[in-house]
Amino acid sequence: MLTKEQCFEQLLLGKAVKADGWLESIRVEALESAKALNFPSERHDDWRFTDLSPLFQHGFQPVTSFVRLTLADIENYLIPGSTRLVFVDGCFDAGLSDLAQAGAGVTVKSLVECFGDPQVEAQFARNLSFKQDAFAALNTHFFEDGAFVHVSSENVTGEAVAPIHVLHVATKRETPSAIYHRCLVVMESNSRATVVEDYAGLNGGIYFSNAVTEVVLKDHAQLQHVRVQREEKSAFHIGHCSVKSGRGSVYAATSLAFGARVSRHTQHVMQLGEGAEIRLNGLALIAGRQIADTHTRIDHAVPGGKSVQLHKCIADGAAHAVFSGKVIVHPGAKGTDSAQSSRNLLLSGKARIDTQPQLEIFNDDVSCKHGATVGQIDADALFFLKSRGLSEERARNLLTHAFAGEIIARIPVPSLVESLSRAILEERMKENA
C-alpha cells in the first residue's frame, strides 16, 4: 500500500498536453496549486467522514494509448434520439459520437476544438477555484479533452433540442489509470437544454476518474442537468460541478451515484441574479464496502432566489454514505425561499449514513427550512407485501426501488428513467442472491 504522499507523487508524474497562451498559464497555475495542496485527509473538516485510504493503495498511471470501441460495446448506455459525445478513457471518439441531432443555436463539440472560441476562453476554469482543491487542480492541469456545450439565444423554446448526452467510458487496463474528464456548459439568455453527464466503466479494472464540470446560466436560461455515476465497483471517482446562475434562470439538477469503490461529488451553485431558481435532486445507492460522499453548497447572494433540494441515500452491506448540504443566505439576499431535505434508508446493521443538512442565514427577510431522517424499511409496508404473496427479498427490493424511484422519476429523459429503474432492480436482485 502506498502512502498518501506516494500516490499523489505518482499522479504528478503524468505529462500535460502542451498548450499555448491563456490555457498554458492556467495549467501552470493549477499544477502549482496541486503541489501546494496535496490530497485532503480526515483532518480536513469537509473530508472527515470520507475514508480515502483505499485510493492510496494504487499507483495510478496516465493513459498513453487509445482503446477502440464499437457502438455495440456501449449500447447499454445509449440514449435514443440524443446528441451524443463519447469519450473513451478521457479521449474524444468521433466515431462513437453523434452530433447530428443538435438543434438550431446549439454547439456540441470536443473542448479541444474550441479553445479559439471566445466563450471558452472567457469561462474555462473561471467558475471554480482549483486553488482550494487538489483534485480540481490536478484535473485542470492534466485534462486532455472534454465536452463543450453552448446554447445560444436562438434557442428560446427548447422544442428542437434533443437531450445532450456526454458519455465518459473507462476501459480495463493492465495498470491502474488516471482519467481526467472535463465539461463546460454555457447557456445564453433565454435558452433551454437538457444535458446528461454519464460516467461508466467496461470490463472491470481499477482506475481513478477525476471529473470537473462548469456551468454558466445567463439571464432566464433553463438547464436540466443530469449526472449519472455508474463506474465499476473497483474504480474511484471524484467529481466537481460549479454553477453560476443569472437573473431569472432555472437550474434543475439530478445526480445519481451507484458505482465506484469510493466516490465523491461536490456541487456548488451560486445564485448571482435576482429571481433565480435552483432545484437539486440526489441519490446514492450503494452496497458492499462502497463509500459515496455528496457535498453540496448553494449560495444565495442576491434577492428573490429560490432553492429546493432533496437528497436520498440507500446503504446496504457495510457501505457508507455521506451527505453534507449547505445553504448560505448572504446579507443582501432578501426574500430567499429555501428548503432542504435529506432522507436516508439503511438496509443492514453494518451500513452507515452520515447526513449534515446546514443553513447559514445572514438576512431576516427569508423563508428557510431543512430536515433529515435516517431509518429502515417500513415494517408495515414489508408485512403488507409479504401478505400478498411476495417473498421478503422481493418485497424489500420493491420498497427500495420505490424509495429511489422518487429521485429517478425527476430525470426529464424517459428512456433513461426506464433503463436506470431496470438496472436498480437487477442490481438489488444480484446483491441479495
Backbone torsions as a table, in degrees:
resi	resn	phi	psi	omega
1	MET	NA	130.5	177.3
2	LEU	-77.6	156.9	169.9
3	THR	-78.2	167.1	177.4
4	LYS	-58.0	-42.7	-178.3
5	GLU	-66.3	-39.4	179.5
6	GLN	-65.9	-41.4	177.8
7	CYS	-62.0	-42.3	179.6
8	PHE	-64.6	-44.6	179.5
9	GLU	-61.6	-35.9	178.7
10	GLN	-63.1	-41.3	178.5
11	LEU	-64.2	-35.5	-178.0
12	LEU	-70.3	-12.0	179.6
13	LEU	-74.4	-13.6	177.9
14	GLY	-63.7	160.2	179.3
15	LYS	-114.1	125.4	178.6
16	ALA	-78.3	147.4	175.3
17	VAL	-65.3	132.5	-179.0
18	LYS	-64.1	132.8	179.6
19	ALA	-126.1	169.7	-178.7
20	ASP	-117.3	157.7	169.3
21	GLY	56.7	-129.2	-172.5
22	TRP	-61.7	-36.6	-177.9
23	LEU	-69.1	-40.4	-179.8
24	GLU	-64.0	-38.0	179.3
25	SER	-66.0	-35.7	176.8
26	ILE	-67.2	-43.2	179.4
27	ARG	-59.8	-45.0	-178.9
28	VAL	-62.6	-45.1	179.7
29	GLU	-63.4	-38.5	179.6
30	ALA	-65.7	-40.3	178.9
31	LEU	-64.4	-41.8	177.9
32	GLU	-62.0	-39.7	178.7
33	SER	-65.9	-42.9	-179.8
34	ALA	-59.9	-45.6	-178.9
35	LYS	-63.3	-35.9	-179.1
36	ALA	-73.7	-29.1	-173.6
37	LEU	-88.9	-45.6	-171.8
38	ASN	60.2	-179.8	179.9
39	PHE	-69.4	147.9	173.6
40	PRO	-72.3	162.4	177.0
41	SER	-130.9	179.3	179.9
42	GLU	-64.0	-13.2	177.2
43	ARG	-74.8	-19.0	174.9
44	HIS	-78.9	126.2	-173.3
45	ASP	-57.2	-39.3	-178.3
46	ASP	-70.9	-12.8	-177.2
47	TRP	-117.4	10.1	-172.2
48	ARG	-69.6	-20.3	177.6
49	PHE	-94.3	-7.0	-171.1
50	THR	-108.8	114.2	-179.8
51	ASP	-86.0	106.4	-180.0
52	LEU	-90.5	1.6	-174.8
53	SER	-58.0	-33.9	176.4
54	PRO	-60.1	-30.3	178.4
55	LEU	-64.6	-34.9	-173.2
56	PHE	-79.2	-1.5	178.9
57	GLN	-77.6	-8.0	-171.6
58	HIS	-125.9	143.9	171.7
59	GLY	-99.7	103.8	-172.7
60	PHE	-82.7	131.7	-178.7
61	GLN	-102.8	148.4	175.4
62	PRO	-67.0	151.7	176.9
63	VAL	-77.4	122.7	-176.7
64	THR	-116.4	-7.6	179.9
65	SER	-135.2	151.2	-174.9
66	PHE	-101.2	126.7	178.8
67	VAL	-91.2	130.7	178.6
68	ARG	-88.8	123.5	176.6
69	LEU	-115.4	163.7	174.7
70	THR	-113.5	167.1	177.2
71	LEU	-60.3	-31.2	178.1
72	ALA	-63.0	-31.6	-179.8
73	ASP	-67.1	-28.8	-174.6
74	ILE	-116.4	13.9	-173.3
75	GLU	-60.1	-29.2	-179.4
76	ASN	-69.0	-14.6	-177.0
77	TYR	-106.4	-5.3	-174.8
78	LEU	-72.3	145.1	175.3
79	ILE	-110.6	110.5	-177.3
80	PRO	-56.3	136.2	175.8
81	GLY	78.5	6.2	-177.4
82	SER	-90.5	159.3	164.8
83	THR	-83.2	125.1	-167.2
84	ARG	-124.3	127.4	167.7
85	LEU	-113.2	128.8	-179.0
86	VAL	-117.5	132.1	175.9
87	PHE	-121.2	127.2	179.3
88	VAL	-109.0	116.7	-177.1
89	ASP	52.2	37.4	176.8
90	GLY	88.2	-4.1	-178.7
91	CYS	-105.3	134.6	179.7
92	PHE	-67.7	131.2	178.2
93	ASP	-114.7	100.5	-177.7
94	ALA	-65.4	-32.1	-178.6
95	GLY	-67.3	-30.4	178.7
96	LEU	-90.1	-12.5	-177.0
97	SER	-87.5	158.7	177.8
98	ASP	-141.5	103.9	-176.5
99	LEU	-102.3	7.2	-173.6
100	ALA	-70.5	-21.4	-175.1
101	GLN	-85.4	-5.8	-178.5
102	ALA	-59.1	133.5	-176.8
103	GLY	-83.9	-176.2	179.9
104	ALA	-62.8	133.7	177.8
105	GLY	77.9	9.9	-177.7
106	VAL	-111.7	123.2	176.2
107	THR	-109.4	123.1	177.5
108	VAL	-131.0	111.2	-173.7
109	LYS	-146.4	167.4	166.8
110	SER	-64.1	135.8	-176.8
111	LEU	-61.7	-37.7	-179.1
112	VAL	-59.5	-33.6	179.9
113	GLU	-70.1	-12.7	-170.0
114	CYS	-116.3	14.6	-177.3
115	PHE	-69.0	-12.4	173.3
116	GLY	-88.2	-6.1	-179.5
117	ASP	-75.7	127.4	179.9
118	PRO	-57.9	-31.1	178.8
119	GLN	-64.0	-38.2	-179.5
120	VAL	-68.4	-47.5	-179.9
121	GLU	-61.8	-35.2	-177.5
122	ALA	-73.3	-26.9	-171.7
123	GLN	-114.1	-25.1	-174.0
124	PHE	-64.0	126.7	178.8
125	ALA	60.8	19.2	178.3
126	ARG	-101.9	-7.7	-170.1
127	ASN	-112.1	-1.8	172.8
128	LEU	-139.2	153.3	-176.7
129	SER	-100.0	98.5	177.0
130	PHE	-74.0	-7.4	179.5
131	LYS	-74.7	-14.4	179.5
132	GLN	-108.2	-2.0	-176.0
133	ASP	-139.6	122.2	-176.3
134	ALA	-65.5	-37.8	-178.4
135	PHE	-66.4	-44.2	178.0
136	ALA	-64.7	-36.0	178.7
137	ALA	-67.0	-43.2	177.4
138	LEU	-59.9	-43.6	179.7
139	ASN	-62.2	-46.0	-176.8
140	THR	-63.1	-31.9	179.3
141	HIS	-81.0	-43.0	-168.0
142	PHE	-99.2	-12.4	-175.6
143	PHE	-57.7	145.8	179.3
144	GLU	-105.5	-30.7	-178.8
145	ASP	-158.4	178.1	179.4
146	GLY	-177.5	-169.3	-178.3
147	ALA	-108.6	138.6	173.0
148	PHE	-120.4	121.4	178.2
149	VAL	-120.6	122.3	178.7
150	HIS	-130.0	121.6	179.6
151	VAL	-115.0	117.5	-173.8
152	SER	-86.2	174.6	-179.8
153	SER	-71.0	-9.8	174.0
154	GLU	-61.2	-30.4	-177.7
155	ASN	-89.7	84.1	-175.4
156	VAL	-95.8	-16.7	180.0
157	THR	-109.6	-27.1	-178.4
158	GLY	78.0	-1.3	-174.5
159	GLU	-64.9	-32.7	-174.9
160	ALA	-92.9	2.2	-174.1
161	VAL	-96.0	115.6	174.3
162	ALA	-73.9	157.3	174.3
163	PRO	-55.7	140.7	178.6
164	ILE	-99.8	114.1	-173.3
165	HIS	-106.4	112.4	176.6
166	VAL	-102.8	103.3	-173.5
167	LEU	-103.1	119.5	176.1
168	HIS	-106.2	119.0	-178.2
169	VAL	-116.3	130.1	175.4
170	ALA	-106.5	139.3	-178.5
171	THR	-111.6	161.8	179.5
172	LYS	-76.8	132.5	179.3
173	ARG	-128.9	164.5	-176.9
174	GLU	-65.3	-34.4	178.7
175	THR	-120.6	150.5	177.8
176	PRO	-56.6	134.6	-174.5
177	SER	-118.9	153.7	175.1
178	ALA	-107.1	126.6	-176.0
179	ILE	-123.1	131.7	-176.7
180	TYR	-115.4	115.3	-179.3
181	HIS	-103.0	143.5	-179.5
182	ARG	-138.9	143.1	177.7
183	CYS	-148.5	133.8	177.0
184	LEU	-127.1	122.7	179.9
185	VAL	-120.3	123.1	178.5
186	VAL	-121.8	117.8	179.7
187	MET	-107.5	115.6	178.8
188	GLU	-75.2	170.5	-177.4
189	SER	-54.6	133.6	175.4
190	ASN	69.7	8.0	-179.5
191	SER	-85.5	163.1	179.6
192	ARG	-140.6	144.9	178.3
193	ALA	-165.8	163.2	171.7
194	THR	-123.4	124.1	179.5
195	VAL	-121.0	129.1	177.8
196	VAL	-113.8	115.0	171.8
197	GLU	-93.9	126.4	-172.3
198	ASP	-131.9	122.1	-179.2
199	TYR	-116.2	118.2	-174.8
200	ALA	-138.2	162.1	178.4
201	GLY	-129.9	153.2	179.4
202	LEU	-121.1	133.4	168.1
203	ASN	66.3	28.2	176.1
204	GLY	73.4	-151.3	-179.4
205	GLY	95.6	159.5	179.5
206	ILE	-108.1	125.3	179.2
207	TYR	-154.0	164.3	-179.0
208	PHE	-121.0	113.0	176.9
209	SER	-96.3	124.2	178.8
210	ASN	-120.8	110.6	-170.3
211	ALA	-119.9	138.7	176.2
212	VAL	-132.7	130.0	177.8
213	THR	-127.4	134.7	175.6
214	GLU	-120.2	134.5	-178.5
215	VAL	-129.5	131.2	177.3
216	VAL	-124.1	119.1	176.1
217	LEU	-110.9	116.4	176.8
218	LYS	-85.5	-178.4	-169.2
219	ASP	-53.2	127.6	174.2
220	HIS	65.0	15.7	173.8
221	ALA	-76.5	154.0	179.8
222	GLN	-132.5	125.8	179.9
223	LEU	-130.1	127.7	167.7
224	GLN	-97.1	114.7	-173.5
225	HIS	-117.4	116.6	-179.2
226	VAL	-112.8	133.6	178.4
227	ARG	-127.5	120.2	-179.2
228	VAL	-118.2	117.6	176.5
229	GLN	-109.2	104.0	179.6
230	ARG	-129.5	50.1	-179.5
231	GLU	-67.7	170.5	175.7
232	GLU	-63.6	149.0	-177.1
233	LYS	-67.7	-12.5	177.1
234	SER	-95.8	0.1	-175.1
235	ALA	-91.0	172.8	175.2
236	PHE	-128.5	139.5	-174.4
237	HIS	-139.6	122.0	173.8
238	ILE	-123.5	122.5	-177.6
239	GLY	-128.9	147.5	175.9
240	HIS	-129.7	138.5	174.2
241	CYS	-135.4	125.3	179.4
242	SER	-120.4	130.5	-173.6
243	VAL	-128.3	134.3	171.7
244	LYS	-117.2	122.8	-175.1
245	SER	-113.9	128.9	-177.5
246	GLY	-89.2	-174.4	-175.1
247	ARG	-60.6	127.7	176.5
248	GLY	68.0	11.9	-178.3
249	SER	-80.8	162.7	177.6
250	VAL	-129.3	119.3	176.3
251	TYR	-116.9	112.8	-179.2
252	ALA	-118.6	113.7	-174.5
253	ALA	-119.7	141.0	172.3
254	THR	-128.5	120.3	-175.8
255	SER	-119.9	128.4	-177.6
256	LEU	-122.1	134.2	177.4
257	ALA	-125.7	112.4	179.6
258	PHE	-116.1	-35.2	-168.6
259	GLY	-104.6	-170.0	176.1
260	ALA	77.7	145.8	173.7
261	ARG	-68.9	-45.4	174.2
262	VAL	-132.5	127.8	177.9
263	SER	-136.6	150.3	175.1
264	ARG	-148.1	134.5	175.9
265	HIS	-125.9	123.1	177.8
266	THR	-110.9	122.5	-177.3
267	GLN	-124.6	126.0	-178.4
268	HIS	-125.2	118.2	-179.7
269	VAL	-115.3	125.9	-179.7
270	MET	-111.8	117.3	175.9
271	GLN	-84.9	105.8	-175.6
272	LEU	-107.8	-5.6	179.3
273	GLY	-126.5	147.0	-178.1
274	GLU	-62.6	141.8	174.7
275	GLY	74.6	13.4	178.4
276	ALA	-72.4	146.6	-179.7
277	GLU	-117.8	135.2	-177.7
278	ILE	-128.7	126.4	177.5
279	ARG	-127.3	117.2	-179.7
280	LEU	-116.7	124.5	174.7
281	ASN	-120.9	137.0	-178.5
282	GLY	-143.6	151.0	178.7
283	LEU	-146.9	128.0	170.1
284	ALA	-117.7	121.6	-179.7
285	LEU	-124.8	106.0	-170.8
286	ILE	-137.4	162.1	-179.1
287	ALA	-152.0	-173.7	179.3
288	GLY	60.5	-126.9	179.4
289	ARG	-112.4	23.4	-179.2
290	GLN	-67.4	151.4	172.2
291	ILE	-125.4	126.4	177.7
292	ALA	-130.4	121.9	-175.4
293	ASP	-121.7	128.7	175.9
294	THR	-122.9	122.7	175.8
295	HIS	-118.9	124.9	177.2
296	THR	-125.8	151.5	175.0
297	ARG	-144.5	128.1	175.8
298	ILE	-117.4	121.5	177.5
299	ASP	-105.2	111.3	172.0
300	HIS	-90.1	104.6	-173.4
301	ALA	-103.3	-16.1	-176.8
302	VAL	-135.5	167.8	-173.3
303	PRO	-66.7	159.2	167.5
304	GLY	75.2	15.4	-179.0
305	GLY	-80.0	154.1	177.3
306	LYS	-134.9	133.6	175.2
307	SER	-138.3	139.0	177.3
308	VAL	-132.6	127.0	-177.6
309	GLN	-133.0	132.7	173.2
310	LEU	-131.6	119.6	177.9
311	HIS	-125.2	136.0	179.0
312	LYS	-124.7	141.4	173.0
313	CYS	-123.4	137.0	174.5
314	ILE	-127.4	119.9	-175.9
315	ALA	-126.1	129.6	178.4
316	ASP	-123.8	172.0	179.4
317	GLY	60.8	-131.3	176.4
318	ALA	-110.0	28.6	-177.0
319	ALA	-71.7	158.4	-179.0
320	HIS	-133.0	116.0	178.3
321	ALA	-109.5	143.6	-179.9
322	VAL	-131.0	134.2	170.5
323	PHE	-132.2	126.2	174.1
324	SER	-129.7	111.5	-178.5
325	GLY	-121.1	123.3	-177.6
326	LYS	-119.6	130.7	173.5
327	VAL	-116.8	123.5	-179.6
328	ILE	-115.5	122.5	176.4
329	VAL	-104.6	109.8	-174.7
330	HIS	-77.8	164.1	-173.4
331	PRO	-54.3	-35.3	-176.9
332	GLY	-88.1	2.1	-172.0
333	ALA	-92.6	58.7	179.5
334	LYS	-68.9	151.5	179.2
335	GLY	76.4	13.3	178.4
336	THR	-68.6	137.3	177.5
337	ASP	-123.0	112.4	-174.3
338	SER	-136.3	138.6	176.4
339	ALA	-139.0	134.4	-178.2
340	GLN	-135.4	133.2	-178.5
341	SER	-137.0	133.1	176.0
342	SER	-120.7	117.7	-178.4
343	ARG	-123.9	131.6	-167.4
344	ASN	-137.3	146.5	-174.9
345	LEU	-130.0	120.2	176.5
346	LEU	-98.1	126.6	-177.3
347	LEU	-104.4	-4.3	177.7
348	SER	-149.8	162.6	-179.6
349	GLY	-72.8	-16.9	-179.0
350	LYS	-95.1	-14.4	-179.4
351	ALA	-72.6	157.8	-176.9
352	ARG	-141.4	139.3	175.7
353	ILE	-133.6	125.6	173.5
354	ASP	-110.7	125.1	-178.6
355	THR	-129.3	136.8	-176.9
356	GLN	-138.2	77.8	171.2
357	PRO	-74.1	136.3	-173.6
358	GLN	-139.2	140.9	174.3
359	LEU	-124.5	132.8	171.5
360	GLU	-125.0	112.6	-171.2
361	ILE	-119.7	123.9	-180.0
362	PHE	-120.2	31.9	-179.2
363	ASN	-153.2	135.1	-177.0
364	ASP	-80.5	-25.9	-174.0
365	ASP	-89.3	67.6	-177.4
366	VAL	-143.3	164.3	171.5
367	SER	-128.9	104.9	-174.4
368	CYS	-134.3	143.0	176.6
369	LYS	-153.0	156.5	175.7
370	HIS	-153.8	164.4	-179.4
371	GLY	-169.0	161.0	-179.0
372	ALA	-146.6	143.3	175.1
373	THR	-136.3	144.9	173.6
374	VAL	-133.8	126.2	-178.5
375	GLY	-154.9	-174.0	178.2
376	GLN	-112.1	176.4	179.1
377	ILE	-60.6	135.5	-178.1
378	ASP	-61.5	122.1	-176.0
379	ALA	-64.4	-36.9	-179.4
380	ASP	-67.0	-42.2	178.6
381	ALA	-64.8	-40.0	177.7
382	LEU	-63.2	-43.6	179.0
383	PHE	-62.8	-40.7	-179.2
384	PHE	-60.9	-46.8	-178.8
385	LEU	-66.8	-38.5	178.6
386	LYS	-66.8	-33.4	178.7
387	SER	-70.1	-16.0	177.2
388	ARG	-95.7	13.1	172.6
389	GLY	98.8	0.4	179.5
390	LEU	-82.5	144.9	173.3
391	SER	-68.3	160.8	179.5
392	GLU	-62.2	-38.8	179.2
393	GLU	-62.2	-46.3	-179.9
394	ARG	-65.0	-40.3	-179.7
395	ALA	-64.7	-42.5	179.4
396	ARG	-64.7	-39.7	178.7
397	ASN	-63.1	-42.0	-179.7
398	LEU	-66.0	-41.2	179.6
399	LEU	-67.6	-37.5	176.2
400	THR	-64.7	-43.6	178.7
401	HIS	-61.4	-40.4	180.0
402	ALA	-65.9	-38.4	179.0
403	PHE	-63.9	-43.2	178.7
404	ALA	-73.3	-30.8	-173.0
405	GLY	-62.1	-25.8	179.4
406	GLU	-61.7	-35.2	178.3
407	ILE	-79.3	-47.1	-177.3
408	ILE	-60.5	-36.3	-178.7
409	ALA	-64.3	-15.5	-179.9
410	ARG	-84.3	-4.3	175.6
411	ILE	-72.7	127.8	-173.9
412	PRO	-84.2	26.1	179.3
413	VAL	-126.7	98.0	-173.1
414	PRO	-54.1	-41.6	-178.4
415	SER	-65.0	-33.9	178.0
416	LEU	-72.3	-39.7	175.3
417	VAL	-57.2	-45.4	-178.7
418	GLU	-64.3	-46.5	-177.0
419	SER	-68.0	-38.2	178.6
420	LEU	-69.4	-38.8	177.6
421	SER	-61.7	-42.9	178.9
422	ARG	-65.5	-40.8	-179.2
423	ALA	-64.9	-36.2	179.5
424	ILE	-65.9	-45.0	178.4
425	LEU	-62.1	-42.8	179.4
426	GLU	-64.4	-40.2	179.9
427	GLU	-66.9	-40.4	178.5
428	ARG	-63.6	-39.1	179.3
429	MET	-66.0	-36.8	177.8
430	LYS	-65.7	-42.8	-178.3
431	GLU	-63.1	-33.3	-176.7
432	ASN	-93.3	-1.6	-178.1
433	ALA	-69.6	NA	NA
